[in-house]
């Protein structure tokens, strides 16, 4: 069946290429229609108290997002006119300042102390701005842009949604540079390691088509995260390049047996389908493990990347053969020697000193595991942003002038007595780090009669049997101090309303920390088990997967441990992504060498000859694969001003090199020493004297 389809594909290569290009049109439409989510906190499980509280802020309070606008050294008349302009901005549901409460004619000294402390600090004053759409929605982003336009240079717009807006702007400006640099560096790597000057461009054309297909089909997900958008293209380029390399190498082998190059390509396609459909499973399993995170950001990345691998394989099977046949003459015309050195001498040295190498491998686990577990992790997302962004500057001013680093929002029943609310507010104010409390009761407590309170202020703070309390803190979110503060607040609030909900940036970051710490363990175990089972099935062995997975896990520990030794903090999502992606993408290096090792043993060679041949024949493929993945991801880290993206890509690029080094310099000795154990614990480890048809290609393809 596969050969029949391959035969038809090779007879009309130009038609196949044309169809592939035409399919880019709906893919591009799908790409443009897919929404990008820049709010990582929105991926928290919806059953968490902080997430439920956020839902309450959206409905009934219409307070899905809140910004704080600081007006510095401007007259009250300007601020009053400004708030009227801001209220007219689409999707701004409300804006609160003292003019809503006591009027601008009242001198600052006459304003009740609690309101004065809340809205004034030196020559600065602050207003609260509400939006009627979620904080990361396109409508809120546009509203923030319009608010900024009506402000002058003495105005500073702060808050989490404003940070999200600046994150989006930075990403939109840098993404074309990401992809362009990744392509250039990948081309440079392939030019050094491949045998033709034209071939890298053919590979990139095929992979580029697969990337566009992948992004176009994301429309079925509705939206993807900005992290996925930033790394998916370059990661798909690095991970799936091997599939293209294998198909072409198999095509070159088959050309010696067929006069018609189309028949040679037919056989290459059939071999590639059998091999790549199996060898890509470890990579897909690594990505799909991310789907088991409770933080649904993992599912977002996992689905997109697993789909990218599937589409990458499909494009190699269906589209790349046509491109190779079309440009075959140019590929042959511009061939040259590769610059990959021979590793035969190195491999001989490793086998002669196999015992010290194995001992060193085992000893490396100790510092690597220790360093990996003690690497510093940060959760506060704005720490990864450039410090000169307007939102970051504004947040720093908010903290400096008003001692506000975090705002907590509490949703309570509105039938709590006035005496109860007074007690509640007084106890909350006594909690360390609390700077102010805004509630309907606290405003009435300043001496303002109920009938004087404007309806807009009432709607902001009381809706459908609930009341809203805004509690400002001098503590930074995602810190132990805020976690202790939230616990203390809960002890007080739940005595008055057991069903109250505490939300806001601080509460959601705490839930993010708790959720991601569990996610890391779960996804790591799932990826290890899934890949273990795949390798066990491929080799019919219980010990081979233990050795192979353990060796690549060592590379992962070393990669993450580098952050500890370098003294760098990494974003919370990085360990989870790296553990799954590096294992799934680079365990194929070990599989490639093991497959060839087994093949040589079955052909009758002794253990030493077999491992020397396996290592020497695998090294070039491993170097090419690792170098392309390294270059594709390293380019992003060079230009990304968002540390969250840069850190992930640095670790991915470093992980590719470390996995390659472990596979080249440690794996031969480990395989040699463990071979007697493999022989006793594997089914038919040495029994087949000759490989079955396609067996050689299957082993070679495992690098993909």
LINTA-V939008 format. One record per residue. N is the residue number from 0. RES is the residue in three letters. PHI is phi in degrees with one decimal (none if undefined). NEAR is the number of other ideal C-beta (glycine too) atoms within 8 Angstrom. Layout:
BEGIN
N;RES;PHI;NEAR
N;RES;PHI;NEAR
END
This chain:
BEGIN
0;UNK;none;4
1;UNK;-63.5;9
2;UNK;-66.6;10
3;UNK;-64.8;7
4;UNK;-64.3;8
5;UNK;-61.3;15
6;UNK;-60.8;9
7;UNK;-68.2;8
8;UNK;-62.8;13
9;UNK;-76.7;14
10;UNK;-82.4;7
11;UNK;-132.4;7
12;UNK;-63.7;13
13;UNK;-68.3;8
14;UNK;-65.0;7
15;UNK;-61.5;13
16;UNK;-63.2;12
17;UNK;-64.2;8
18;UNK;-61.6;8
19;UNK;-60.6;13
20;UNK;-69.5;8
21;UNK;-65.4;7
22;UNK;-67.8;9
23;UNK;-67.1;12
24;UNK;-63.9;7
25;UNK;-64.1;8
26;UNK;-64.6;13
27;UNK;-65.8;10
28;UNK;-63.9;9
29;UNK;-63.5;13
30;UNK;-62.8;12
31;UNK;-66.2;6
32;UNK;-86.6;6
33;UNK;-82.6;13
34;UNK;-75.8;7
35;UNK;-106.8;11
36;UNK;-98.2;11
37;UNK;-104.4;10
38;UNK;-104.2;10
39;UNK;-64.8;10
40;UNK;-66.7;10
41;UNK;-70.6;9
42;UNK;-88.4;11
43;UNK;-65.4;13
44;UNK;-55.8;9
45;UNK;-74.4;7
46;UNK;-90.4;5
47;UNK;-75.2;10
48;UNK;-55.8;10
49;UNK;-65.3;15
50;UNK;-68.9;14
51;UNK;-63.4;12
52;UNK;-63.1;16
53;UNK;-62.1;11
54;UNK;-64.1;9
55;UNK;-68.5;13
56;UNK;-65.0;12
57;UNK;-71.9;10
58;UNK;-146.3;6
59;UNK;-102.6;7
60;UNK;-80.1;12
61;UNK;52.2;12
62;UNK;-125.6;14
63;UNK;-63.0;13
64;UNK;-146.8;13
65;UNK;-134.4;13
66;UNK;-119.8;14
67;UNK;-112.7;15
68;UNK;-106.7;15
69;UNK;-97.1;16
70;UNK;-108.6;13
71;UNK;-104.2;10
72;UNK;57.3;5
73;UNK;-126.0;8
74;UNK;-66.6;5
75;UNK;-60.8;8
76;UNK;-60.8;7
77;UNK;-63.3;9
78;UNK;-63.3;15
79;UNK;-66.1;11
80;UNK;-65.2;8
81;UNK;-63.9;12
82;UNK;-65.5;13
83;UNK;-67.7;8
84;UNK;-65.9;9
85;UNK;-65.2;14
86;UNK;-62.2;9
87;UNK;-85.4;6
88;UNK;-68.8;11
89;UNK;-55.9;7
90;UNK;75.0;11
91;UNK;-87.8;15
92;UNK;-84.6;8
93;UNK;-165.9;13
94;UNK;-143.6;12
95;UNK;-122.1;10
96;UNK;-148.5;14
97;UNK;-61.7;13
98;UNK;-64.2;11
99;UNK;-70.6;10
100;UNK;-108.4;12
101;UNK;-122.4;9
102;UNK;84.2;7
103;UNK;-84.2;9
104;UNK;-73.9;3
105;UNK;-74.9;9
106;UNK;-59.9;5
107;UNK;-54.9;7
108;UNK;-65.6;4
109;UNK;-88.8;5
110;UNK;-70.5;13
111;UNK;-50.9;8
112;UNK;-55.7;6
113;UNK;-64.0;10
114;UNK;-69.5;13
115;UNK;-62.7;10
116;UNK;-67.6;8
117;UNK;-77.2;9
118;UNK;-106.6;11
119;UNK;-132.6;12
120;UNK;-152.5;7
121;UNK;60.8;5
122;UNK;-94.4;4
123;UNK;-105.8;13
124;UNK;-131.1;12
125;UNK;-129.8;16
126;UNK;-125.9;14
127;UNK;-100.2;14
128;UNK;-121.5;14
129;UNK;-105.1;14
130;UNK;-122.1;18
131;UNK;-93.4;9
132;UNK;-121.7;10
133;UNK;-53.4;10
134;UNK;-60.1;12
135;UNK;-105.3;11
136;UNK;-72.8;9
137;UNK;-62.0;6
138;UNK;-64.4;11
139;UNK;-67.9;17
140;UNK;-60.5;13
141;UNK;-67.8;10
142;UNK;-63.2;14
143;UNK;-61.8;14
144;UNK;-61.1;9
145;UNK;-69.4;10
146;UNK;-61.5;15
147;UNK;-61.9;10
148;UNK;-68.6;6
149;UNK;-85.7;9
150;UNK;-94.0;9
151;UNK;-100.0;5
152;UNK;-71.3;3
153;UNK;-92.7;7
154;UNK;-108.4;12
155;UNK;-131.5;11
156;UNK;-95.5;17
157;UNK;-119.7;13
158;UNK;126.9;12
159;UNK;-64.5;9
160;UNK;-63.8;15
161;UNK;-69.4;14
162;UNK;-62.4;15
163;UNK;-60.4;13
164;UNK;-61.1;13
165;UNK;-67.5;13
166;UNK;-60.6;13
167;UNK;-62.2;12
168;UNK;-63.4;8
169;UNK;-64.1;13
170;UNK;-61.9;14
171;UNK;-62.1;7
172;UNK;-79.6;7
173;UNK;-95.7;12
174;UNK;-58.3;10
175;UNK;-58.8;6
176;UNK;-69.6;9
177;UNK;-51.3;15
178;UNK;-65.3;10
179;UNK;-61.2;8
180;UNK;-69.4;12
181;UNK;-61.2;16
182;UNK;-65.3;10
183;UNK;-63.2;9
184;UNK;-69.6;12
185;UNK;-64.9;16
186;UNK;-61.1;11
187;UNK;-62.0;9
188;UNK;-63.6;13
189;UNK;-69.5;14
190;UNK;-63.5;9
191;UNK;-79.3;10
192;UNK;-108.6;13
193;UNK;-101.4;11
194;UNK;-93.0;7
195;UNK;-140.3;11
196;UNK;-73.2;8
197;UNK;-81.8;11
198;UNK;-55.8;12
199;UNK;-57.1;13
200;UNK;-69.0;8
201;UNK;-65.8;13
202;UNK;-59.0;14
203;UNK;-65.3;12
204;UNK;-62.7;9
205;UNK;-64.5;14
206;UNK;-68.7;15
207;UNK;-59.7;8
208;UNK;-61.7;13
209;UNK;-63.2;16
210;UNK;-64.5;13
211;UNK;-64.6;12
212;UNK;-57.9;13
213;UNK;-63.5;15
214;UNK;-68.1;13
215;UNK;-66.5;14
216;UNK;-77.3;11
217;UNK;-66.4;12
218;UNK;-60.0;10
219;UNK;-71.8;5
220;UNK;-85.3;10
221;UNK;88.7;6
222;UNK;-155.9;8
223;UNK;-133.5;13
224;UNK;-79.2;14
225;UNK;-68.1;11
226;UNK;-66.6;13
227;UNK;-60.9;12
228;UNK;-59.6;11
229;UNK;-73.1;13
230;UNK;-106.1;15
231;UNK;-63.0;16
232;UNK;-64.5;11
233;UNK;-70.4;15
234;UNK;-69.7;14
235;UNK;-64.1;16
236;UNK;-60.4;16
237;UNK;-69.6;17
238;UNK;-77.4;14
239;UNK;-95.5;16
240;UNK;-59.1;16
241;UNK;-60.9;13
242;UNK;-61.6;15
243;UNK;-65.7;13
244;UNK;-62.0;15
245;UNK;-63.2;16
246;UNK;-58.5;17
247;UNK;-67.3;12
248;UNK;-62.9;9
249;UNK;-68.1;14
250;UNK;-61.6;13
251;UNK;-61.9;7
252;UNK;-64.5;9
253;UNK;-72.6;14
254;UNK;-62.6;9
255;UNK;-70.0;4
256;UNK;-106.9;7
257;UNK;-134.7;9
258;UNK;-74.0;3
259;UNK;-90.8;6
260;UNK;-63.6;9
261;UNK;-68.8;9
262;UNK;-67.1;11
263;UNK;-61.9;13
264;UNK;-68.7;15
265;UNK;-59.0;12
266;UNK;-67.0;14
267;UNK;-65.3;14
268;UNK;-63.4;16
269;UNK;-60.5;12
270;UNK;-66.2;12
271;UNK;-65.1;16
272;UNK;-62.6;11
273;UNK;-64.1;12
274;UNK;-80.3;16
275;UNK;-71.0;16
276;UNK;-62.9;9
277;UNK;-88.8;10
278;UNK;-69.9;14
279;UNK;-74.8;14
280;UNK;-63.4;9
281;UNK;-65.9;14
282;UNK;-66.0;13
283;UNK;-62.2;12
284;UNK;-62.5;13
285;UNK;-61.0;17
286;UNK;-70.5;15
287;UNK;-66.2;11
288;UNK;-59.5;15
289;UNK;-64.9;15
290;UNK;-68.6;9
291;UNK;-89.4;9
292;UNK;-69.0;15
293;UNK;-69.2;7
294;UNK;-70.1;13
295;UNK;-70.0;9
296;UNK;-58.2;12
297;UNK;-62.5;14
298;UNK;-63.1;10
299;UNK;-58.9;13
300;UNK;-67.0;16
301;UNK;-61.6;15
302;UNK;-65.8;11
303;UNK;-62.1;14
304;UNK;-75.1;16
305;UNK;-62.6;11
306;UNK;-62.9;10
307;UNK;-63.4;16
308;UNK;-66.7;15
309;UNK;-60.6;10
310;UNK;-67.4;12
311;UNK;-63.7;16
312;UNK;-62.8;13
313;UNK;-61.4;9
314;UNK;-68.2;15
315;UNK;-62.7;15
316;UNK;-75.3;12
317;UNK;-101.2;10
318;UNK;-107.8;13
319;UNK;-56.4;15
320;UNK;-55.4;18
321;UNK;-66.2;14
322;UNK;-65.3;13
323;UNK;-65.0;14
324;UNK;-65.3;12
325;UNK;-66.4;9
326;UNK;-105.3;10
327;UNK;-59.9;9
328;UNK;-64.3;6
329;UNK;-67.3;8
330;UNK;-62.8;13
331;UNK;-67.1;8
332;UNK;-67.8;7
333;UNK;-111.2;9
334;UNK;-82.8;8
335;UNK;-152.9;7
336;UNK;-75.5;4
337;UNK;-82.2;9
338;UNK;-103.7;6
339;UNK;-79.0;9
340;UNK;-73.1;4
341;UNK;-79.2;5
342;UNK;-106.3;10
343;UNK;-61.2;8
344;UNK;-64.6;7
345;UNK;-64.0;9
346;UNK;-63.6;14
347;UNK;-61.4;9
348;UNK;-62.5;8
349;UNK;-63.4;13
350;UNK;-69.0;13
351;UNK;-64.7;6
352;UNK;-112.8;9
353;UNK;-59.6;12
354;UNK;-65.3;8
355;UNK;-59.4;7
356;UNK;-65.7;13
357;UNK;-65.8;11
358;UNK;-62.3;8
359;UNK;-62.3;9
360;UNK;-60.0;13
361;UNK;-65.4;7
362;UNK;-67.8;7
363;UNK;-62.4;10
364;UNK;-60.4;9
365;UNK;-62.9;7
366;UNK;-67.4;7
367;UNK;-65.7;12
368;UNK;-65.4;10
369;UNK;-60.5;9
370;UNK;-65.0;15
371;UNK;-62.3;12
372;UNK;-76.7;6
373;UNK;-109.3;7
374;UNK;-67.5;12
375;UNK;-74.9;10
376;UNK;-123.8;10
377;UNK;-117.0;11
378;UNK;-115.7;11
379;UNK;-75.0;10
380;UNK;-66.7;11
381;UNK;-73.1;9
382;UNK;-67.9;8
383;UNK;-88.5;11
384;UNK;-98.9;16
385;UNK;-58.2;8
386;UNK;-75.6;6
387;UNK;-96.9;5
388;UNK;-64.6;11
389;UNK;-54.6;10
390;UNK;-66.6;15
391;UNK;-68.7;14
392;UNK;-59.9;11
393;UNK;-67.2;13
394;UNK;-62.8;13
395;UNK;-65.8;8
396;UNK;-68.1;13
397;UNK;-60.2;15
398;UNK;-68.3;11
399;UNK;-70.4;6
400;UNK;-81.8;11
401;UNK;-115.6;13
402;UNK;55.2;8
403;UNK;-116.3;13
404;UNK;-107.7;11
405;UNK;-142.8;13
406;UNK;-118.6;13
407;UNK;-97.5;15
408;UNK;-117.8;15
409;UNK;-121.6;15
410;UNK;-103.6;14
411;UNK;-127.8;13
412;UNK;-64.0;10
413;UNK;-96.8;9
414;UNK;-98.4;5
415;UNK;-69.1;11
416;UNK;-63.1;6
417;UNK;-60.5;7
418;UNK;-65.2;6
419;UNK;-64.1;9
420;UNK;-65.1;12
421;UNK;-63.6;10
422;UNK;-62.5;9
423;UNK;-58.8;12
424;UNK;-64.6;13
425;UNK;-65.0;8
426;UNK;-68.1;9
427;UNK;-67.2;13
428;UNK;-63.4;8
429;UNK;-80.7;6
430;UNK;-70.1;11
431;UNK;-55.3;5
432;UNK;92.9;10
433;UNK;-77.9;14
434;UNK;-105.1;9
435;UNK;-162.7;10
436;UNK;-131.1;12
437;UNK;-113.3;12
438;UNK;-153.1;13
439;UNK;-61.1;12
440;UNK;-65.8;11
441;UNK;-64.0;11
442;UNK;-71.3;14
443;UNK;-65.1;11
444;UNK;-66.8;8
445;UNK;-82.9;9
446;UNK;102.5;4
447;UNK;-86.5;10
448;UNK;-62.8;6
449;UNK;-57.2;6
450;UNK;-72.9;4
451;UNK;-86.5;5
452;UNK;-74.1;12
453;UNK;-58.8;7
454;UNK;-61.5;5
455;UNK;-63.3;9
456;UNK;-69.9;12
457;UNK;-61.6;10
458;UNK;-63.2;10
459;UNK;-69.1;11
460;UNK;-110.5;11
461;UNK;-140.7;9
462;UNK;-155.1;9
463;UNK;48.8;4
464;UNK;83.2;6
465;UNK;-122.2;13
466;UNK;-128.5;13
467;UNK;-113.9;17
468;UNK;-122.4;12
469;UNK;-108.2;13
470;UNK;-116.8;14
471;UNK;-96.3;15
472;UNK;-129.2;15
473;UNK;-87.5;10
474;UNK;-89.0;12
475;UNK;-71.1;9
476;UNK;-65.8;11
477;UNK;63.1;12
478;UNK;-125.4;9
479;UNK;-63.4;5
480;UNK;-62.7;9
481;UNK;-67.0;17
482;UNK;-60.9;10
483;UNK;-66.1;8
484;UNK;-63.9;15
485;UNK;-63.5;13
486;UNK;-62.8;8
487;UNK;-65.0;10
488;UNK;-62.2;14
489;UNK;-61.3;9
490;UNK;-58.5;8
491;UNK;-79.1;12
492;UNK;-64.4;14
493;UNK;-71.0;9
494;UNK;-72.4;5
495;UNK;-94.3;12
496;UNK;-149.1;9
497;UNK;-59.5;4
498;UNK;-101.3;5
499;UNK;-64.0;12
500;UNK;-123.6;11
501;UNK;-106.4;15
502;UNK;-138.8;17
503;UNK;109.5;12
504;UNK;-59.4;10
505;UNK;-63.1;16
506;UNK;-66.3;14
507;UNK;-71.7;14
508;UNK;-65.9;14
509;UNK;-63.6;13
510;UNK;-64.2;13
511;UNK;-63.0;15
512;UNK;-62.9;12
513;UNK;-64.6;8
514;UNK;-69.2;13
515;UNK;-68.9;14
516;UNK;-65.1;8
517;UNK;-73.9;9
518;UNK;-57.7;14
519;UNK;-58.8;11
520;UNK;-65.3;8
521;UNK;-64.0;10
522;UNK;-65.9;16
523;UNK;-62.6;12
524;UNK;-63.6;8
525;UNK;-64.2;10
526;UNK;-64.0;15
527;UNK;-63.4;11
528;UNK;-64.9;8
529;UNK;-62.2;12
530;UNK;-70.5;16
531;UNK;-56.8;11
532;UNK;-66.2;9
533;UNK;-63.8;11
534;UNK;-66.0;16
535;UNK;-60.8;12
536;UNK;-69.6;7
537;UNK;-62.8;8
538;UNK;-98.9;11
539;UNK;51.1;9
540;UNK;-144.4;13
541;UNK;-98.8;8
542;UNK;-96.0;11
543;UNK;-57.2;13
544;UNK;-63.5;14
545;UNK;-61.3;9
546;UNK;-67.7;12
547;UNK;-66.6;13
548;UNK;-64.8;14
549;UNK;-62.6;8
550;UNK;-65.9;15
551;UNK;-71.7;16
552;UNK;-61.2;10
553;UNK;-60.4;14
554;UNK;-61.8;15
555;UNK;-66.9;15
556;UNK;-60.8;13
557;UNK;-62.9;12
558;UNK;-59.3;13
559;UNK;-71.7;16
560;UNK;-67.2;15
561;UNK;-57.6;10
562;UNK;-63.3;13
563;UNK;-67.1;12
564;UNK;-69.6;7
565;UNK;-84.6;6
566;UNK;71.7;5
567;UNK;-104.5;7
568;UNK;-84.0;8
569;UNK;-123.5;14
570;UNK;-66.9;14
571;UNK;-58.5;11
572;UNK;-79.3;13
573;UNK;-61.8;12
574;UNK;-58.2;12
575;UNK;-66.2;15
576;UNK;-63.8;11
577;UNK;-64.3;15
578;UNK;-61.6;14
579;UNK;-79.4;16
580;UNK;-70.9;14
581;UNK;-64.5;17
582;UNK;-65.0;16
583;UNK;-65.6;16
584;UNK;-83.8;13
585;UNK;-110.0;17
586;UNK;-63.7;15
587;UNK;-64.3;15
588;UNK;-60.8;17
589;UNK;-69.6;13
590;UNK;-63.7;15
591;UNK;-56.8;15
592;UNK;-68.3;16
593;UNK;-67.1;13
594;UNK;-61.0;12
595;UNK;-68.1;14
596;UNK;-59.8;13
597;UNK;-64.6;12
598;UNK;-61.7;13
599;UNK;-68.7;13
600;UNK;-64.5;12
601;UNK;-68.1;12
602;UNK;-80.9;9
603;UNK;104.5;4
604;UNK;-77.1;8
605;UNK;-77.4;5
606;UNK;-60.8;8
607;UNK;-68.2;8
608;UNK;-61.0;9
609;UNK;-62.0;12
610;UNK;-71.7;16
611;UNK;-64.5;13
612;UNK;-65.8;11
613;UNK;-61.3;16
614;UNK;-66.7;15
615;UNK;-64.8;11
616;UNK;-77.6;8
617;UNK;-90.6;14
618;UNK;-58.6;12
619;UNK;-62.5;10
620;UNK;-64.4;12
621;UNK;-64.7;15
622;UNK;-61.6;12
623;UNK;-60.8;16
624;UNK;-61.2;17
625;UNK;-65.9;14
626;UNK;-67.7;12
627;UNK;-66.7;15
628;UNK;-62.7;16
629;UNK;-60.9;14
630;UNK;-68.1;15
631;UNK;-62.2;16
632;UNK;-85.5;18
633;UNK;-65.4;12
634;UNK;-58.7;14
635;UNK;-64.3;17
636;UNK;-65.2;13
637;UNK;-66.5;7
638;UNK;-105.4;10
639;UNK;-73.4;13
640;UNK;-89.0;9
641;UNK;-94.8;14
642;UNK;-62.8;11
643;UNK;-57.2;11
644;UNK;-72.2;14
645;UNK;-60.8;12
646;UNK;-64.7;14
647;UNK;-61.3;15
648;UNK;-70.6;15
649;UNK;-60.5;11
650;UNK;-69.4;14
651;UNK;-65.8;16
652;UNK;-67.1;15
653;UNK;-64.9;11
654;UNK;-63.7;15
655;UNK;-62.6;18
656;UNK;-67.4;10
657;UNK;-64.3;11
658;UNK;-61.7;15
659;UNK;-65.1;14
660;UNK;-63.7;10
661;UNK;-63.4;14
662;UNK;-66.9;15
663;UNK;-78.4;14
664;UNK;-100.2;10
665;UNK;-111.7;14
666;UNK;-59.6;14
667;UNK;-57.5;17
668;UNK;-66.5;15
669;UNK;-63.8;13
670;UNK;-63.4;14
671;UNK;-60.5;12
672;UNK;-68.7;9
673;UNK;-85.9;10
674;UNK;-56.8;12
675;UNK;-59.7;6
676;UNK;-69.2;8
677;UNK;-56.9;13
678;UNK;-61.1;9
679;UNK;-86.8;6
680;UNK;-117.5;8
681;UNK;-125.2;13
682;UNK;-85.2;5
683;UNK;56.6;7
684;UNK;-61.8;11
685;UNK;-120.0;8
686;UNK;-76.4;6
687;UNK;-82.9;8
688;UNK;-66.5;6
689;UNK;-127.9;6
690;UNK;-66.8;8
691;UNK;-68.1;6
692;UNK;-58.5;3
693;UNK;87.9;10
694;UNK;-67.2;9
695;UNK;-60.3;8
696;UNK;-66.2;13
697;UNK;-63.1;13
698;UNK;-65.3;12
699;UNK;-64.0;15
700;UNK;-72.7;14
701;UNK;-63.0;12
702;UNK;-66.6;16
703;UNK;-63.6;15
END
